[in-house]
Amino acid sequence: MQFAANLSLLFTEYPLLERFDRAAAAGFTGVEFFFPYGLPEADLTAALTRNGLELVLFNVPMGDWDAGERGLAAQPDREAEFRAGVERAAHWASVLRPQRVNSPTGPAGPGPAARDTLLRNLTFAAERLRAVGTPLSLEPINRTDVPGAAVATVAEAVAVLDEIGDPDLGIQYDLYHSLMEGEDPGAVLAEHLPRIRHVQIADVPGRHQPGTGAVDFPAFLDRLEGGGYDGWVSLEYHPDGPTEDSFAAFGPHGPRATGR
């Protein structure tokens, strides 16, 4: 396993492009962020290249983020907008070459049409991104943070994947969202680890760094590693204090190590 830094939440003491430098200085070899849209392509490419960083992931557009929107995939009246966003994501994937692009569903629209819309949209997104060589992941998001989320648990995500039947479409497993939904991470990993393509972590409660809440991270990481997971584990938390200080909970080597 390798740890990656989510630059939308970590190193926010610094301007965005400087965060790449700070992550590399802290020893990270991989980064992710929420969105690349609206930023200069050349600047993002240069920030990754000069630091030798791998881009692990970014998200498809999710509506008006600043207004609180958190995903359009299950909104029947906004299907065209979702698909236009996928086209933007595909363009950026062809430029930045992330390991994968992620799609939280956002809230479900009214009525049974929302489910059919979700399945059509995710099928379209997976096919469009595959055309540029980037797999799609589906992320369950808890219904406390996103009321009415169309997919909130791993079991719900697996049901969607089974209906779509695309072998390239996997699950982005966010430990924070899973615990907020009352899931048992050990049971999730035991049953569904082969479907999990990317992992994000934060402590609960609070969504801060490990050691600030009740999560037994050594046990979780041992289960993850023992199950054969060899992908990225992204730190997607709000640091309680300076970002660099938040890595102390990982021990003397910190998350900077390429593996545990």
C-alpha positions as CSV (number, residue, x, y, z in Angstrom):
1,M,0.0,0.0,0.0
2,Q,1.0,3.6,-0.6
3,F,-0.3,6.7,1.0
4,A,-1.4,9.7,-1.1
5,A,-2.3,13.2,0.0
6,N,-5.7,14.8,-0.9
7,L,-4.7,18.3,-1.8
8,S,-8.2,19.7,-1.5
9,L,-8.1,19.0,2.3
10,L,-4.4,18.8,3.2
11,F,-1.9,21.6,3.0
12,T,-4.6,24.2,2.7
13,E,-2.3,26.6,4.6
14,Y,-0.7,27.1,1.2
15,P,-1.9,28.1,-2.3
16,L,-3.1,25.2,-4.4
17,L,-0.1,24.8,-6.7
18,E,2.3,25.0,-3.7
19,R,0.5,22.1,-2.1
20,F,2.1,19.8,-4.7
21,D,5.5,20.9,-3.6
22,R,4.6,20.6,0.1
23,A,3.3,17.0,-0.4
24,A,6.5,16.0,-2.2
25,A,8.6,17.5,0.5
26,A,6.6,15.5,3.1
27,G,7.5,12.4,1.2
28,F,4.3,11.6,-0.7
29,T,4.7,10.2,-4.2
30,G,0.9,10.3,-5.0
31,V,-1.7,13.0,-4.7
32,E,-5.4,13.5,-5.5
33,F,-7.8,16.4,-5.4
34,F,-11.5,17.0,-5.9
35,F,-11.5,18.8,-9.2
36,P,-9.1,20.1,-11.9
37,Y,-11.7,22.1,-13.8
38,G,-11.0,25.7,-14.4
39,L,-7.4,25.5,-13.5
40,P,-4.6,26.0,-16.0
41,E,-3.7,22.6,-17.6
42,A,0.0,23.6,-17.9
43,D,0.3,24.6,-14.3
44,L,-1.2,21.4,-13.0
45,T,0.9,19.3,-15.3
46,A,4.1,21.2,-14.2
47,A,3.3,20.8,-10.5
48,L,3.0,17.1,-10.9
49,T,6.0,16.7,-13.1
50,R,8.5,18.8,-11.2
51,N,7.7,16.9,-8.0
52,G,7.6,13.4,-9.6
53,L,4.0,12.9,-8.3
54,E,1.5,10.4,-9.6
55,L,-2.1,11.7,-9.8
56,V,-4.2,9.1,-8.1
57,L,-7.7,10.5,-8.6
58,F,-10.1,13.3,-9.2
59,N,-13.9,13.5,-9.4
60,V,-16.3,14.1,-12.2
61,P,-18.1,17.5,-11.9
62,M,-20.7,17.4,-9.2
63,G,-22.9,20.4,-10.0
64,D,-22.5,23.8,-8.2
65,W,-20.0,22.7,-5.5
66,D,-19.9,26.1,-3.9
67,A,-23.7,26.2,-3.6
68,G,-23.6,22.8,-1.8
69,E,-24.4,20.4,-4.7
70,R,-22.7,17.0,-4.3
71,G,-23.5,15.0,-7.4
72,L,-25.9,14.8,-10.4
73,A,-25.7,11.2,-11.4
74,A,-29.2,10.3,-10.0
75,Q,-31.0,13.5,-11.1
76,P,-33.3,12.7,-14.1
77,D,-33.8,16.3,-15.0
78,R,-30.0,16.9,-15.2
79,E,-28.8,14.0,-17.2
80,A,-27.5,16.1,-20.0
81,E,-25.5,18.2,-17.5
82,F,-24.0,15.1,-15.9
83,R,-22.9,13.8,-19.3
84,A,-21.4,17.1,-20.2
85,G,-19.5,16.9,-17.0
86,V,-18.2,13.5,-17.9
87,E,-16.9,14.9,-21.2
88,R,-15.0,17.5,-19.2
89,A,-13.6,14.8,-16.9
90,A,-12.6,12.7,-19.9
91,H,-10.7,15.6,-21.4
92,W,-8.8,16.3,-18.2
93,A,-8.1,12.5,-17.7
94,S,-6.5,12.5,-21.2
95,V,-4.3,15.4,-20.1
96,L,-3.4,14.5,-16.5
97,R,-3.6,10.7,-16.7
98,P,-5.0,9.9,-13.2
99,Q,-5.2,6.3,-12.1
100,R,-8.9,6.7,-12.0
101,V,-11.8,9.2,-12.0
102,N,-14.4,9.0,-9.2
103,S,-18.2,9.6,-9.2
104,P,-20.1,10.0,-6.0
105,T,-23.8,9.8,-6.9
106,G,-25.1,12.8,-5.0
107,P,-28.8,12.8,-3.9
108,A,-31.4,10.8,-5.7
109,G,-34.0,12.6,-7.6
110,P,-37.7,12.0,-7.0
111,G,-39.4,8.8,-8.1
112,P,-38.2,5.5,-9.7
113,A,-36.7,7.3,-12.6
114,A,-33.7,8.2,-10.4
115,R,-32.4,4.7,-10.3
116,D,-32.6,4.2,-14.1
117,T,-30.9,7.6,-14.6
118,L,-28.1,6.5,-12.2
119,L,-27.5,3.3,-14.1
120,R,-27.5,5.0,-17.5
121,N,-25.2,7.8,-16.3
122,L,-22.7,5.5,-14.7
123,T,-22.7,3.2,-17.7
124,F,-22.0,6.2,-20.0
125,A,-19.3,7.6,-17.7
126,A,-17.5,4.3,-17.4
127,E,-17.5,3.8,-21.2
128,R,-16.5,7.4,-21.9
129,L,-13.6,7.3,-19.5
130,R,-12.5,3.9,-20.6
131,A,-12.1,5.4,-24.1
132,V,-9.3,7.7,-22.7
133,G,-7.7,4.9,-20.7
134,T,-9.1,5.8,-17.2
135,P,-11.3,3.6,-15.1
136,L,-14.3,5.0,-13.2
137,S,-15.0,4.4,-9.5
138,L,-18.3,4.8,-7.6
139,E,-18.1,6.2,-4.1
140,P,-20.7,5.7,-1.5
141,I,-21.3,8.9,0.5
142,N,-23.0,8.9,3.9
143,R,-26.5,10.4,4.2
144,T,-25.7,12.6,7.1
145,D,-23.3,14.7,5.0
146,V,-25.3,14.3,1.8
147,P,-29.0,13.8,2.7
148,G,-30.8,11.5,0.3
149,A,-27.6,10.2,-1.3
150,A,-28.5,7.7,-4.0
151,V,-25.6,5.3,-2.9
152,A,-24.5,5.6,0.7
153,T,-23.2,2.1,1.6
154,V,-20.9,-0.4,0.1
155,A,-23.7,-2.9,-0.2
156,E,-25.7,-0.3,-2.2
157,A,-22.7,0.3,-4.4
158,V,-22.2,-3.4,-5.1
159,A,-25.9,-3.7,-6.1
160,V,-25.4,-0.9,-8.6
161,L,-22.2,-2.5,-10.0
162,D,-23.9,-5.8,-10.3
163,E,-26.7,-4.2,-12.3
164,I,-24.3,-2.4,-14.6
165,G,-22.0,-5.4,-15.1
166,D,-18.9,-3.5,-16.1
167,P,-15.8,-5.2,-14.8
168,D,-13.8,-2.0,-15.0
169,L,-16.2,-0.1,-12.6
170,G,-15.1,-0.5,-9.0
171,I,-15.7,1.0,-5.6
172,Q,-13.9,3.9,-4.0
173,Y,-14.1,3.0,-0.3
174,D,-14.0,6.0,2.1
175,L,-13.6,4.8,5.6
176,Y,-15.2,7.9,7.0
177,H,-18.3,7.7,5.0
178,S,-18.6,4.0,5.8
179,L,-18.4,4.5,9.5
180,M,-20.8,7.4,9.4
181,E,-23.3,4.9,7.8
182,G,-22.7,2.4,10.6
183,E,-20.9,-0.1,8.5
184,D,-18.3,-2.6,10.0
185,P,-15.1,-2.0,8.0
186,G,-13.9,-5.5,8.8
187,A,-17.0,-7.0,7.4
188,V,-16.9,-4.7,4.4
189,L,-13.3,-5.8,3.6
190,A,-14.0,-9.5,4.2
191,E,-17.0,-9.5,1.8
192,H,-16.2,-6.8,-0.8
193,L,-12.5,-6.1,-1.0
194,P,-12.2,-7.5,-4.6
195,R,-14.6,-4.7,-5.7
196,I,-12.6,-1.9,-3.9
197,R,-10.2,-0.1,-6.2
198,H,-9.3,2.9,-4.0
199,V,-9.4,3.7,-0.3
200,Q,-9.6,7.0,1.6
201,I,-9.3,7.5,5.3
202,A,-10.2,9.9,8.1
203,D,-10.9,9.4,11.8
204,V,-14.4,9.4,13.2
205,P,-15.9,11.5,14.7
206,G,-14.7,14.8,13.3
207,R,-13.0,13.7,10.0
208,H,-9.6,14.6,11.2
209,Q,-6.3,12.7,11.1
210,P,-5.8,9.3,12.7
211,G,-5.5,9.5,16.5
212,T,-8.2,12.2,16.9
213,G,-11.2,9.9,17.0
214,A,-12.1,6.3,17.8
215,V,-10.9,4.4,14.7
216,D,-8.3,1.6,15.2
217,F,-6.2,2.4,12.1
218,P,-3.5,-0.2,12.6
219,A,-6.2,-2.9,12.7
220,F,-7.9,-1.5,9.6
221,L,-4.7,-1.2,7.6
222,D,-3.7,-4.7,8.7
223,R,-7.0,-6.1,7.4
224,L,-6.7,-4.1,4.2
225,E,-3.1,-5.3,3.6
226,G,-3.9,-8.9,4.8
227,G,-6.7,-9.0,2.3
228,G,-4.3,-8.4,-0.6
229,Y,-5.1,-4.7,-1.3
230,D,-2.1,-3.1,-2.9
231,G,-3.5,0.2,-4.1
232,W,-3.4,3.7,-2.8
233,V,-4.7,4.8,0.6
234,S,-5.5,8.5,0.4
235,L,-5.5,10.8,3.4
236,E,-8.7,12.7,3.0
237,Y,-9.2,14.4,6.3
238,H,-9.4,18.0,7.7
239,P,-6.1,18.3,9.7
240,D,-6.6,19.3,13.3
241,G,-3.7,21.8,13.4
242,P,-1.0,22.3,10.8
243,T,-1.0,19.6,8.1
244,E,2.6,18.5,8.6
245,D,1.9,17.9,12.3
246,S,-1.0,15.7,11.5
247,F,1.3,13.0,10.2
248,A,2.7,12.3,13.6
249,A,-0.1,9.7,14.3
250,F,1.4,7.5,11.6
251,G,4.6,6.9,13.6
252,P,8.2,7.6,13.0
253,H,8.1,6.9,9.3
254,G,4.8,8.7,8.7
255,P,2.6,8.3,5.6
256,R,5.6,9.4,3.5
257,A,6.8,5.8,3.3
258,T,6.0,4.1,-0.1
259,G,4.5,1.2,1.9
260,R,3.8,0.4,5.5
